[in-house]
């Protein structure tokens, strides 16, 4: 996957500071506000904008976008979604769309959702401007992704001082830096909060350690089997949660087989650790994964379906895994994976990958195309 310089996976991992904790809280509150259909103020230095998740727009005019101190409304989409619409470049983080007419829910939905009824506003009716990689538009898109909503934002720049305007209007305010550093800060703040012995069918000598940041964000789990020696490379699997494959036995992917197979292999080896990471659907969330599944049924492959929705082909970040391994006392692993990106992510952040252990399972008629896409387009070693 082509990552931008603002990608949190490229940032150093460190313990969260007091300032980081307050920034985490600001982002979390903004995420909650977006998910419930509210609006927040995003600031960058002396500039600011009022934003709302485009997915939640169902009435027009938007009541809190009609006040004083607001500039021209625009719709912000990712470069990938803009390129699909014929209005931008794939490499852009965000693209600002200006319409000669007012954007209404009927205009917005087809522009942001490839499954929506109707057709997008004709390109000649829209002016597209590529936004900087750093700034309010890019941060607003990132906030939408953190919220696991479609990455599209309705935005109106503020013509007044942003902090004063936000306070006078009773709006939450969040800084661009806090949004773009969120993944790094949350991973750095992960701590073990509980631990229990949980005998497994494959191995009775197992325990689960739960990890959670102080802001109450995403929880990740470590399944520790046996008594791994921290002085030796530990057999390790990084497994992204998959409700459909892990829990209800979906045949569309190989996740369930990978999960159960990894536990069996670690048990057979005598010890090791499986990190169960809260990043469903390659980091886009379960709701968006189901949207991608519907697009796959229309003929798109796994990567193209994600990109039709405006996401990158893989939105996962492995900083939580790095933090969890360190907390558990491991600095070197034998990694059960077919994905070179996982090897690179751990190595970039100081976890030695002493060996890549192949982790391949037979395909079926429902996931054969999915596995071929992973091999041909994502570089998985199958």
BAGU-139412 format. One line per 2 residues: number of its first residue (from 1); their letters; for each residue x, y, z of N, C-alpha, C. Coordinates in steps of 0.2 Angstrom, whole numbers, padded with zeros to 4 digits. Atoms other than C-alpha are relative to their C-alpha. Layout:
# residues N
NUM	a	X:Y:Z:X:Y:Z:X:Y:Z | ...
***
This chain:
# residues 382
1	xx	0004:-0006:0000:0000:0000:0000:0004:0006:0000 | -0003:-0006:0000:0006:0017:-0004:-0002:0005:0006
3	xx	0002:-0004:-0006:0007:0027:0013:0003:0007:-0001 | -0002:-0007:0000:0008:0046:0014:0005:0001:0006
5	xx	-0005:-0002:-0005:0021:0055:0025:-0004:0001:0006 | 0003:-0002:-0006:0007:0059:0037:-0003:-0007:0003
7	xx	0002:0006:-0003:0003:0040:0040:0002:-0001:0007 | -0002:0001:-0006:0003:0036:0058:0005:-0006:0001
9	xx	-0005:0005:-0001:0012:0020:0055:0007:0002:-0001 | -0007:-0003:0001:0027:0030:0050:0003:0004:0006
11	xx	-0002:-0004:-0005:0028:0039:0066:0003:-0004:0006 | -0003:0004:-0005:0038:0034:0081:-0005:-0001:0006
13	xx	0004:0002:-0005:0030:0025:0095:0003:0002:0007 | -0003:-0002:-0007:0032:0032:0113:-0006:0000:0005
15	xx	0005:0000:-0006:0023:0032:0130:-0004:0007:-0001 | 0004:-0006:0000:0009:0044:0130:0001:0005:0006
17	xx	-0001:-0005:-0006:0011:0060:0140:-0006:0003:0002 | 0006:-0003:-0002:-0001:0070:0149:-0004:0004:-0005
19	xx	0003:-0003:0006:-0004:0081:0134:-0003:-0004:-0005 | 0003:0005:0005:-0006:0066:0123:-0007:-0002:0003
21	xx	0006:0002:-0003:-0020:0060:0135:-0005:0005:-0001 | 0006:-0005:0001:-0030:0076:0134:-0001:0000:-0008
23	xx	0001:0001:0007:-0027:0075:0115:-0004:-0006:-0002 | 0004:0006:0001:-0034:0057:0115:-0007:0001:0001
25	xx	0007:-0001:-0002:-0049:0063:0124:-0004:0004:-0005 | 0003:-0004:0005:-0052:0077:0112:-0002:-0003:-0006
27	xx	0002:0004:0006:-0052:0065:0097:-0005:-0004:0001 | 0006:0005:-0002:-0063:0052:0106:-0006:0004:0000
29	xx	0007:-0003:-0001:-0076:0065:0110:-0002:0003:-0007 | 0002:-0002:0007:-0075:0072:0092:-0003:-0006:-0004
31	xx	0002:0006:0004:-0077:0054:0085:-0007:-0001:0002 | 0006:0002:-0002:-0092:0051:0096:-0005:0005:-0003
33	xx	0005:-0005:0003:-0100:0068:0090:-0001:-0001:-0007 | 0001:0002:0007:-0097:0063:0072:-0005:-0006:-0001
35	xx	0004:0006:0001:-0105:0046:0074:-0007:0001:0002 | 0007:-0001:-0001:-0121:0053:0081:-0003:0006:-0004
37	xx	0003:-0005:0005:-0123:0066:0067:0002:0007:0002 | -0002:-0007:-0002:-0115:0081:0076:0005:0003:-0004
39	xx	-0005:-0004:0004:-0103:0094:0070:0005:0002:0006 | -0005:-0002:-0005:-0086:0098:0078:0005:0005:-0004
41	xx	-0004:-0005:0003:-0073:0112:0075:0007:-0003:0000 | -0007:0003:0001:-0056:0106:0068:0005:0006:-0001
43	xx	-0005:-0006:0000:-0041:0119:0070:0006:-0002:-0002 | -0007:0000:0002:-0024:0121:0062:0003:0007:0001
45	xx	-0003:-0006:-0002:-0015:0135:0070:-0006:0005:0001 | 0005:-0005:-0001:-0026:0151:0068:-0006:-0002:-0005
47	xx	0005:0002:0005:-0037:0142:0055:-0005:-0005:0003 | 0005:0005:-0002:-0053:0132:0058:-0005:-0001:-0005
49	xx	0006:0002:0004:-0068:0123:0050:-0005:-0004:0004 | 0005:0004:-0003:-0084:0116:0056:-0001:-0006:-0005
51	xx	0001:0006:0004:-0086:0098:0050:-0005:-0004:0002 | 0005:0006:-0002:-0099:0084:0050:0001:-0006:-0005
53	xx	0000:0005:0004:-0098:0067:0043:-0005:0000:-0005 | 0005:-0001:0005:-0106:0067:0026:-0005:-0006:0000
55	xx	0004:0006:0000:-0113:0049:0029:-0007:0002:0004 | 0006:-0002:-0005:-0125:0057:0043:-0004:0005:-0002
57	xx	0004:-0005:0003:-0132:0070:0032:-0006:-0002:-0003 | 0006:0002:0002:-0150:0067:0030:-0006:0005:-0001
59	xx	0005:-0006:0001:-0159:0084:0031:0004:0006:-0003 | -0004:-0006:0003:-0155:0100:0022:-0005:0006:0001
61	xx	-0007:-0002:-0002:-0151:0114:0026:0002:-0003:0007 | -0003:0002:-0006:-0140:0108:0040:-0001:0006:0005
63	xx	0002:-0005:-0004:-0146:0118:0055:0006:0004:0003 | -0005:-0004:-0003:-0129:0122:0063:0006:0002:-0006
65	xx	-0004:-0003:0005:-0121:0126:0046:-0002:0007:-0003 | 0004:-0006:0003:-0132:0141:0043:0002:0007:0004
67	xx	-0001:-0006:-0005:-0125:0153:0057:0006:0004:-0004 | -0005:-0004:0002:-0113:0167:0055:0007:-0002:0001
69	xx	-0007:0003:-0001:-0094:0165:0054:0002:-0006:-0004 | -0001:0006:0004:-0095:0151:0041:0001:0002:-0007
71	xx	-0001:-0001:0007:-0088:0151:0023:-0004:-0005:-0004 | 0004:0004:0005:-0093:0142:0008:0001:-0008:0002
73	xx	0000:0007:-0001:-0098:0124:0011:0003:-0004:-0005 | -0002:0004:0006:-0089:0110:0002:0000:-0007:0003
75	xx	0000:0007:-0002:-0088:0091:0002:0007:-0002:-0001 | -0007:0002:0001:-0072:0083:0006:0000:-0008:0000
77	xx	-0001:0008:0001:-0068:0065:0000:0007:-0001:-0001 | -0007:0002:0001:-0052:0055:-0002:0002:0000:-0007
79	xx	-0003:-0001:0007:-0041:0056:-0017:-0003:-0007:-0004 | 0002:0006:0004:-0046:0038:-0021:-0008:0000:-0002
81	xx	0007:-0001:0002:-0065:0042:-0021:-0001:0005:-0005 | 0000:-0006:0005:-0062:0058:-0031:0002:-0003:-0006
83	xx	-0003:0003:0007:-0052:0048:-0044:-0006:-0004:-0003 | 0005:0004:0003:-0066:0036:-0046:-0006:0004:-0003
85	xx	0005:-0004:0002:-0078:0050:-0048:0002:0004:-0006 | -0003:-0004:0005:-0066:0057:-0061:0002:0007:0002
87	xx	-0001:-0006:-0003:-0062:0072:-0050:0006:0001:0004 | -0007:-0001:-0004:-0045:0070:-0042:0005:-0005:-0002
89	xx	-0006:0004:0001:-0029:0060:-0040:0000:-0005:0006 | 0000:0006:-0005:-0027:0043:-0031:0005:0002:0005
91	xx	-0005:-0001:-0005:-0012:0049:-0022:-0002:0006:0005 | 0002:-0006:-0004:-0021:0064:-0014:-0003:-0003:0007
93	xx	0003:0002:-0007:-0026:0062:0005:-0007:0003:0000 | 0007:-0002:-0001:-0041:0073:0003:-0001:0005:-0006
95	xx	0002:-0005:0005:-0050:0083:-0011:-0006:0003:0002 | 0006:-0004:-0001:-0062:0097:-0009:-0004:0001:-0006
97	xx	0005:0000:0006:-0077:0097:-0020:-0005:0006:0001 | 0004:-0006:0000:-0086:0114:-0023:-0006:-0001:-0005
99	xx	0005:0001:0004:-0103:0113:-0031:-0003:0007:-0002 | 0003:-0006:0001:-0111:0127:-0041:-0007:0001:0003
101	xx	0006:0000:-0003:-0127:0122:-0033:0001:-0002:0007 | -0001:0003:-0007:-0130:0118:-0014:0001:-0007:0000
103	xx	0000:0007:-0001:-0125:0101:-0009:-0006:-0002:0004 | 0005:0002:-0004:-0140:0092:-0003:0001:-0008:0001
105	xx	-0001:0007:-0001:-0142:0074:0004:-0001:-0004:-0007 | 0001:0003:0007:-0148:0069:-0014:0006:0000:-0004
107	xx	-0006:-0001:0004:-0132:0076:-0021:0006:-0004:0004 | -0006:0002:-0004:-0120:0070:-0007:0000:-0008:0000
109	xx	0000:0008:-0001:-0125:0051:-0005:0003:-0003:-0006 | -0003:0003:0005:-0121:0046:-0023:0008:0002:-0001
111	xx	-0007:-0002:0001:-0104:0055:-0022:0004:-0003:0005 | -0004:0003:-0005:-0099:0046:-0006:-0001:-0007:0000
113	xx	0002:0007:-0001:-0107:0029:-0007:-0001:-0003:-0007 | 0001:0003:0007:-0105:0018:-0023:-0006:-0004:0000
115	xx	0006:0004:0000:-0121:0008:-0018:-0006:0005:0000 | 0006:-0005:0000:-0132:0024:-0017:-0004:0000:-0006
117	xx	0005:-0001:0006:-0147:0026:-0028:0002:0006:-0004 | -0001:-0006:0004:-0145:0039:-0042:0007:0000:-0002
119	xx	-0006:0000:0003:-0130:0045:-0050:0004:0007:0003 | -0004:-0006:-0003:-0116:0057:-0044:-0002:0007:-0004
121	xx	0001:-0007:0004:-0118:0076:-0049:0005:0000:-0006 | -0005:0000:0005:-0110:0078:-0066:0006:0003:0001
123	xx	-0007:-0003:-0002:-0091:0082:-0065:0000:0007:-0002 | -0001:-0007:0003:-0094:0098:-0075:-0004:0005:0005
125	xx	0003:-0004:-0005:-0105:0104:-0060:0004:0001:0006 | -0004:0000:-0006:-0091:0102:-0048:0007:0003:-0001
127	xx	-0007:-0002:0000:-0074:0111:-0045:0003:-0004:0006 | -0004:0004:-0004:-0061:0099:-0037:0006:0003:0002
129	xx	-0007:-0003:-0002:-0046:0106:-0027:0003:-0005:0005 | -0004:0005:-0004:-0033:0094:-0020:0002:0003:0006
131	xx	-0002:-0003:-0006:-0030:0098:-0002:0007:-0003:0002 | -0007:0002:-0002:-0013:0098:0006:0000:-0007:0005
133	xx	0000:0006:-0004:-0007:0082:0015:-0001:0001:0007 | 0001:-0002:-0007:-0007:0091:0031:-0004:0006:0000
135	xx	0005:-0006:0000:-0021:0103:0036:-0007:-0003:0002 | 0006:0002:-0002:-0039:0103:0040:-0004:-0005:-0004
137	xx	0003:0004:0004:-0046:0094:0026:0002:-0007:0001 | -0003:0007:-0001:-0034:0079:0028:-0002:-0003:0007
139	xx	0002:0002:-0006:-0037:0079:0046:-0007:-0002:0001 | 0007:0002:0000:-0056:0079:0044:-0001:-0007:-0003
141	xx	0001:0006:0003:-0055:0064:0033:0003:-0006:0005 | -0003:0005:-0004:-0043:0055:0045:-0005:-0001:0006
143	xx	0005:0000:-0005:-0056:0059:0059:-0006:-0005:-0002 | 0006:0004:0002:-0070:0051:0049:0002:-0008:-0001
145	xx	-0003:0007:0001:-0059:0035:0046:0000:-0003:0007 | 0000:0002:-0007:-0056:0034:0065:-0007:-0002:0003
147	xx	0007:0001:-0003:-0075:0035:0068:-0003:-0006:-0004 | 0002:0006:0003:-0076:0020:0056:-0007:0002:-0005
149	xx	0005:-0002:0004:-0088:0030:0045:0003:0001:-0007 | -0002:-0001:0007:-0087:0033:0026:0005:0006:0000
151	xx	-0004:-0005:0000:-0072:0044:0023:-0002:0006:-0004 | 0002:-0005:0004:-0081:0059:0017:-0003:0005:0005
153	xx	0001:-0005:-0005:-0084:0076:0026:-0004:0006:-0003 | 0003:-0006:0002:-0096:0091:0024:0004:0005:0005
155	xx	-0004:-0005:-0003:-0085:0106:0029:-0001:0007:-0002 | 0001:-0007:0001:-0087:0125:0031:0006:0003:0003
157	xx	-0006:-0003:-0003:-0071:0135:0034:-0003:0006:0005 | 0002:-0006:-0005:-0073:0148:0049:0003:0006:-0002
159	xx	-0003:-0007:0002:-0071:0166:0045:0002:0004:0006 | -0001:-0003:-0006:-0069:0170:0063:0005:-0004:0004
161	xx	-0005:0004:-0004:-0056:0165:0076:-0003:-0006:0003 | 0003:0007:-0001:-0059:0146:0078:-0002:-0001:0007
163	xx	0002:0002:-0007:-0058:0144:0097:-0005:0004:0003 | 0006:-0005:-0002:-0069:0159:0101:-0006:-0002:-0003
165	xx	0007:0001:0003:-0082:0154:0088:-0002:-0007:0003 | 0002:0006:-0002:-0082:0136:0094:-0003:0000:0007
167	xx	0003:-0001:-0006:-0085:0141:0112:-0006:0004:0000 | 0006:-0004:0000:-0098:0154:0108:-0006:-0005:-0003
169	xx	0005:0005:0004:-0107:0140:0097:-0001:-0006:0004 | 0001:0007:-0004:-0105:0126:0110:0002:-0006:-0004
171	xx	-0003:0006:0004:-0095:0115:0098:0006:-0002:0003 | -0006:0003:-0001:-0082:0103:0102:0006:0002:-0004
173	xx	-0006:-0002:0004:-0064:0108:0096:0005:-0005:0000 | -0006:0005:0000:-0050:0096:0091:0005:0003:-0005
175	xx	-0006:-0002:0004:-0033:0100:0084:0002:-0005:-0005 | -0003:0005:0006:-0026:0093:0067:0005:-0004:0003
177	xx	-0006:0004:-0002:-0010:0087:0076:-0003:-0006:0004 | 0002:0006:-0005:-0020:0077:0089:-0004:-0005:-0005
179	xx	0003:0005:0004:-0030:0069:0075:0005:-0004:-0004 | -0005:0004:0004:-0015:0064:0064:0004:-0004:0004
181	xx	-0004:0004:-0004:-0006:0058:0079:-0004:-0005:0005 | 0005:0004:-0005:-0021:0048:0087:0003:-0007:0000
183	xx	-0002:0007:0000:-0015:0031:0082:0006:-0001:0004 | -0006:0001:-0003:0002:0033:0088:-0001:0001:0008
185	xx	0001:-0001:-0007:-0004:0041:0104:-0004:-0006:0004 | 0004:0005:-0004:-0017:0028:0108:0004:-0007:0001
187	xx	-0004:0006:0000:-0005:0014:0104:0005:0001:0006 | -0005:-0002:-0006:0008:0022:0116:-0003:0000:0007
189	xx	0004:0000:-0006:-0005:0023:0129:-0003:-0007:0002 | 0003:0007:-0002:-0010:0004:0129:0004:-0002:0006
191	xx	-0002:0004:-0006:-0008:-0005:0145:-0004:-0006:0002 | 0003:0006:-0002:-0012:-0022:0152:-0005:0002:0005
193	xx	0005:-0002:-0005:-0028:-0020:0162:-0003:-0006:0003 | 0002:0006:-0004:-0033:-0038:0166:0003:-0006:-0004
195	xx	-0003:0007:0002:-0027:-0056:0164:-0004:-0006:0003 | 0003:0006:-0003:-0035:-0073:0166:0002:-0006:-0003
197	xx	-0002:0007:0003:-0031:-0091:0163:-0006:-0002:-0004 | 0005:0002:0004:-0042:-0097:0149:0002:-0006:-0004
199	xx	-0002:0006:0004:-0039:-0115:0144:-0004:-0001:-0007 | 0002:0000:0007:-0041:-0118:0125:-0001:-0007:-0002
201	xx	0000:0007:0002:-0046:-0134:0116:0006:-0002:-0003 | -0007:0002:0002:-0029:-0134:0108:0005:0000:0005
203	xx	-0005:0000:-0005:-0020:-0130:0124:-0003:0002:0006 | 0003:-0003:-0006:-0025:-0129:0142:0004:0005:0003
205	xx	-0005:-0005:-0003:-0010:-0119:0147:0000:0007:-0004 | 0000:-0007:0004:-0016:-0102:0140:-0003:0005:0005
207	xx	0003:-0006:-0004:-0020:-0085:0147:-0002:0006:-0005 | 0002:-0005:0004:-0028:-0070:0139:0002:0007:0004
209	xx	-0002:-0007:-0003:-0021:-0052:0143:-0003:0005:-0004 | 0003:-0006:0003:-0032:-0037:0139:0004:0006:0000
211	xx	-0003:-0006:0001:-0025:-0021:0133:-0005:0006:-0001 | 0005:-0005:0001:-0034:-0004:0134:0004:0007:0001
213	xx	-0003:-0006:-0002:-0028:0014:0133:-0004:0004:0005 | 0004:-0003:-0006:-0033:0026:0147:-0006:0004:-0003
215	xx	0006:-0003:0003:-0045:0035:0135:-0006:-0004:-0001 | 0006:0004:0001:-0056:0020:0135:-0001:-0002:-0007
217	xx	0001:0001:0007:-0053:0017:0116:0001:-0008:-0001 | 0000:0007:0003:-0050:0001:0106:0003:-0005:0005
219	xx	-0004:0005:-0005:-0046:-0015:0117:0003:-0005:-0005 | -0003:0006:0004:-0034:-0028:0110:0002:-0005:0005
221	xx	-0002:0006:-0004:-0030:-0045:0117:0006:-0004:-0002 | -0006:0005:0001:-0015:-0056:0119:-0002:-0007:0002
223	xx	0001:0007:-0002:-0017:-0075:0119:0007:-0003:0001 | -0006:0002:-0002:-0002:-0081:0128:0000:-0008:0002
225	xx	0000:0007:0000:0001:-0100:0126:0006:-0003:0003 | -0006:0002:-0004:0013:-0109:0138:0004:0005:0003
227	xx	-0005:-0005:-0003:0028:-0100:0145:0005:0002:-0005 | -0005:-0002:0005:0037:-0091:0131:0006:0003:0003
229	xx	-0006:-0003:-0003:0055:-0086:0135:0001:0006:-0004 | -0001:-0007:0003:0057:-0067:0132:0008:0001:-0002
231	xx	-0007:-0001:0002:0076:-0070:0129:0001:-0004:-0007 | -0001:0003:0006:0072:-0080:0113:-0006:0003:-0005
233	xx	0006:-0002:0005:0061:-0076:0097:-0006:-0004:0002 | 0007:0003:-0002:0043:-0080:0102:-0004:-0001:-0006
235	xx	0004:0001:0006:0032:-0088:0089:-0006:0004:0001 | 0005:-0005:-0001:0019:-0075:0086:-0004:0001:-0006
237	xx	0004:-0002:0005:0004:-0071:0076:-0004:0006:0001 | 0004:-0006:-0001:-0004:-0054:0073:-0006:-0001:-0004
239	xx	0006:0001:0004:-0022:-0057:0069:-0005:0005:0001 | 0005:-0005:0000:-0034:-0044:0065:-0007:-0003:0001
241	xx	0007:0003:-0002:-0052:-0047:0072:-0004:-0001:-0007 | 0004:0001:0006:-0064:-0054:0059:-0007:-0003:0003
243	xx	0006:0003:-0002:-0082:-0056:0065:-0003:-0006:-0004 | 0003:0005:0004:-0088:-0065:0050:0004:-0006:-0001
245	xx	-0004:0006:0001:-0073:-0077:0048:0001:-0003:0007 | -0002:0003:-0006:-0068:-0080:0066:-0006:-0002:0004
247	xx	0005:0002:-0004:-0085:-0081:0074:-0006:-0004:-0003 | 0005:0003:0003:-0098:-0086:0062:0002:-0005:-0006
249	xx	-0003:0005:0005:-0087:-0096:0050:-0001:0002:-0007 | 0001:-0002:0007:-0089:-0086:0034:0006:-0003:-0004
251	xx	-0004:0003:0005:-0081:-0094:0019:0003:0005:-0005 | -0003:-0005:0005:-0077:-0077:0010:0007:0001:0002
253	xx	-0007:-0002:-0002:-0060:-0076:0019:0003:-0006:0003 | -0004:0005:-0003:-0047:-0087:0027:0001:0001:0008
255	xx	-0002:-0002:-0007:-0047:-0078:0044:-0001:-0005:0005 | 0002:0005:-0005:-0056:-0091:0054:0006:-0006:0000
257	xx	-0005:0006:0000:-0044:-0105:0048:0007:0003:0002 | -0006:-0003:-0002:-0029:-0093:0051:0000:0001:0008
259	xx	0001:-0001:-0007:-0035:-0089:0069:0001:-0007:0003 | 0000:0007:-0003:-0038:-0108:0074:0007:-0003:-0002
261	xx	-0006:0004:0002:-0023:-0114:0064:0006:0003:0004 | -0006:-0003:-0004:-0011:-0101:0073:0000:-0003:0007
263	xx	0000:0003:-0007:-0017:-0107:0090:0002:-0007:0000 | -0003:0007:0000:-0014:-0125:0085:0007:0000:-0001
265	xx	-0007:0001:0002:0003:-0122:0078:0004:0003:0006 | -0003:-0002:-0006:0008:-0112:0094:0000:-0005:0005
267	xx	0001:0005:-0005:0001:-0125:0105:0005:-0006:-0001 | -0005:0005:0002:0011:-0138:0095:0007:0001:0002
269	xx	-0007:-0002:-0001:0027:-0128:0097:0001:0000:0008 | -0001:0000:-0007:0024:-0127:0116:-0001:0006:0003
271	xx	0001:-0006:-0003:0023:-0109:0118:0000:0006:-0005 | 0000:-0006:0005:0020:-0092:0109:-0006:0005:0002
273	xx	0005:-0005:-0001:0008:-0078:0108:-0004:0002:-0006 | 0004:-0003:0005:-0007:-0072:0097:-0003:0006:0002
275	xx	0003:-0007:-0002:-0011:-0054:0097:-0007:0001:-0004 | 0007:-0001:0003:-0030:-0051:0093:-0001:0007:0000
277	xx	0000:-0007:0001:-0031:-0034:0086:-0006:0003:-0002 | 0006:-0003:0002:-0046:-0023:0085:0000:0004:-0006
279	xx	-0001:-0004:0006:-0045:-0018:0067:-0004:-0004:-0006 | 0005:0004:0004:-0060:-0027:0058:0001:0003:-0007
281	xx	0001:-0002:0007:-0060:-0027:0039:0006:0004:-0003 | -0006:-0004:0002:-0042:-0021:0036:0000:0007:0003
283	xx	0000:-0006:-0003:-0045:-0007:0048:-0006:0005:-0002 | 0005:-0004:0002:-0061:0000:0040:-0007:-0001:0004
285	xx	0005:0002:-0005:-0073:-0008:0053:-0005:-0004:-0004 | 0005:0005:0003:-0087:-0021:0051:-0005:0003:-0005
287	xx	0005:-0003:0004:-0100:-0009:0044:0002:0001:-0007 | -0003:-0001:0006:-0089:-0004:0030:0003:-0006:-0004
289	xx	-0002:0006:0003:-0082:-0021:0027:-0006:-0004:-0003 | 0006:0003:0003:-0100:-0027:0024:-0002:0004:-0007
291	xx	0001:-0004:0007:-0102:-0012:0011:0005:-0003:-0005 | -0005:0003:0005:-0086:-0019:0003:-0002:-0007:-0003
293	xx	0002:0006:0003:-0093:-0036:0002:-0006:0000:-0005 | 0005:-0001:0005:-0108:-0030:-0007:0003:0002:-0007
295	xx	-0003:-0002:0006:-0097:-0022:-0019:0004:-0005:-0004 | -0003:0006:0002:-0087:-0038:-0021:-0005:-0004:-0004
297	xx	0005:0004:0003:-0103:-0046:-0026:-0002:0003:-0007 | 0001:-0003:0006:-0104:-0034:-0040:0005:0000:-0005
299	xx	-0006:0001:0004:-0087:-0039:-0047:0006:0003:0002 | -0006:-0004:-0002:-0075:-0028:-0038:0004:-0005:0005
301	xx	-0004:0004:-0005:-0060:-0037:-0029:0000:0003:0007 | 0000:-0002:-0007:-0056:-0035:-0011:0003:0007:0000
303	xx	-0003:-0006:0000:-0044:-0020:-0014:-0004:0006:-0003 | 0004:-0005:0004:-0055:-0011:-0027:-0006:0002:0004
305	xx	0006:-0001:-0004:-0070:-0013:-0016:0001:0005:0006 | -0002:-0005:-0005:-0061:-0004:-0002:0001:0007:-0003
307	xx	-0002:-0007:0004:-0055:0010:-0014:-0007:0003:-0003 | 0006:-0003:0002:-0073:0012:-0021:-0003:0004:0006
309	xx	0003:-0003:-0006:-0078:0017:-0003:0004:0006:0002 | -0004:-0005:-0002:-0064:0029:-0002:0006:-0001:0004
311	xx	-0006:0002:-0005:-0052:0019:0009:0006:-0002:-0004 | -0006:0003:0003:-0034:0014:0005:-0002:-0008:0000
313	xx	0001:0008:0001:-0033:-0005:0001:0001:-0003:0007 | -0001:0003:-0007:-0027:-0008:0019:0001:0006:0005
315	xx	0000:-0005:-0004:-0030:0004:0033:0003:-0002:0007 | -0003:0002:-0006:-0022:-0006:0047:0006:0003:0002
317	xx	-0006:-0003:-0003:-0009:0001:0059:0002:-0006:0005 | -0002:0005:-0004:0002:-0011:0068:0004:0002:0007
319	xx	-0003:-0003:-0006:0008:0001:0082:-0002:-0004:0006 | 0002:0004:-0006:-0003:-0008:0095:0003:-0006:0001
321	xx	-0003:0006:0000:0005:-0024:0091:0007:0001:0003 | -0006:-0001:-0002:0022:-0017:0094:0000:0002:0008
323	xx	0001:-0002:-0007:0017:-0009:0111:-0002:-0006:0004 | 0002:0006:-0004:0009:-0026:0117:0006:-0004:0001
325	xx	-0006:0005:-0001:0024:-0036:0113:0005:0003:0005 | -0005:-0003:-0004:0035:-0024:0122:-0003:0000:0008
327	xx	0003:0001:-0006:0023:-0024:0137:0001:-0007:0003 | -0001:0007:-0001:0024:-0043:0137:0007:-0002:0001
329	xx	-0008:0001:-0001:0043:-0042:0137:0003:-0003:-0006 | -0003:0003:0006:0046:-0048:0119:0003:0005:-0004
331	xx	-0003:-0004:0005:0058:-0040:0107:0002:-0003:-0006 | -0001:0003:0006:0060:-0053:0095:-0005:-0006:-0001
333	xx	0005:0004:0001:0048:-0064:0086:0001:-0005:-0006 | 0000:0004:0006:0046:-0079:0074:-0008:0001:-0002
335	xx	0007:-0002:0002:0031:-0072:0064:-0004:-0004:-0004 | 0004:0004:0004:0017:-0082:0058:-0004:0004:-0005
337	xx	0003:-0004:0005:0012:-0073:0042:0002:-0001:-0007 | -0002:0000:0007:0011:-0072:0024:0000:0007:-0003
339	xx	0001:-0007:0001:0010:-0053:0024:0007:0003:0001 | -0006:-0004:-0001:0027:-0044:0021:-0001:0006:0004
341	xx	0001:-0006:-0003:0019:-0028:0027:0000:-0001:0008 | -0001:0001:-0007:0018:-0035:0045:0007:-0001:0002
343	xx	-0007:0001:-0002:0036:-0040:0045:0003:0007:0000 | -0003:-0006:0001:0041:-0023:0039:-0003:0005:0006
345	xx	0003:-0004:-0005:0029:-0014:0052:0004:-0001:0007 | -0003:0001:-0007:0037:-0023:0067:0007:0002:0000
347	xx	-0007:-0002:0000:0055:-0021:0061:0001:0008:0000 | -0001:-0007:0000:0052:-0002:0058:0000:0002:0007
349	xx	0001:-0002:-0007:0048:-0001:0077:0004:-0004:0005 | -0004:0003:-0004:0061:-0011:0084:-0001:-0007:0003
351	xx	0001:0007:-0001:0054:-0028:0085:0004:-0005:-0005 | -0004:0004:0005:0066:-0041:0077:-0004:-0006:-0002
353	xx	0003:0006:0003:0058:-0053:0065:0005:-0005:-0002 | -0005:0005:0001:0070:-0068:0067:-0002:-0005:-0006
355	xx	0002:0004:0005:0060:-0078:0055:-0008:0001:-0002 | 0007:0000:0003:0044:-0077:0044:-0002:-0007:-0001
357	xx	0003:0007:0000:0034:-0093:0047:-0006:0000:-0005 | 0006:0000:0005:0022:-0097:0032:-0006:-0002:0004
359	xx	0006:0001:-0003:0004:-0098:0037:-0006:0000:-0005 | 0004:0001:0006:-0006:-0105:0022:-0005:-0005:0001
361	xx	0005:0005:-0001:-0022:-0114:0022:-0004:-0001:-0007 | 0003:0001:0006:-0032:-0122:0008:-0006:0005:-0002
363	xx	0005:-0004:0002:-0044:-0111:-0002:-0007:-0004:-0001 | 0007:0003:0001:-0063:-0114:-0005:-0003:0004:-0006
365	xx	0003:-0004:0005:-0074:-0109:-0019:-0002:0007:0001 | 0003:-0006:-0002:-0080:-0094:-0010:0006:0005:0001
367	xx	-0006:-0004:-0002:-0062:-0087:-0005:0005:0000:-0005 | -0006:0001:0005:-0051:-0092:-0020:0002:0007:-0003
369	xx	-0001:-0007:0003:-0053:-0075:-0028:0003:0005:0005 | -0002:-0004:-0005:-0050:-0066:-0012:0008:-0002:0001
371	xx	-0007:0002:-0001:-0034:-0076:-0009:0005:0002:-0006 | -0004:-0002:0006:-0028:-0073:-0027:0002:0007:0000
373	xx	-0001:-0008:-0001:-0030:-0054:-0024:0005:0001:0005 | -0005:-0001:-0005:-0020:-0055:-0008:0007:-0001:-0003
375	xx	-0007:0001:0002:-0006:-0063:-0017:0002:0004:-0006 | -0002:-0003:0006:-0006:-0054:-0034:0000:0008:0001
377	xx	0000:-0007:0000:-0010:-0036:-0028:0002:0002:0007 | -0003:-0002:-0007:-0005:-0036:-0009:0007:-0003:0001
379	xx	-0007:0003:-0001:0011:-0046:-0011:0000:-0006:0006 | 0000:0006:-0005:0005:-0060:0001:0004:-0006:-0003
381	xx	-0005:0006:0002:0017:-0075:0000:-0004:-0006:0001 | 0004:0006:-0001:0004:-0089:-0003:0002:-0005:-0005
***
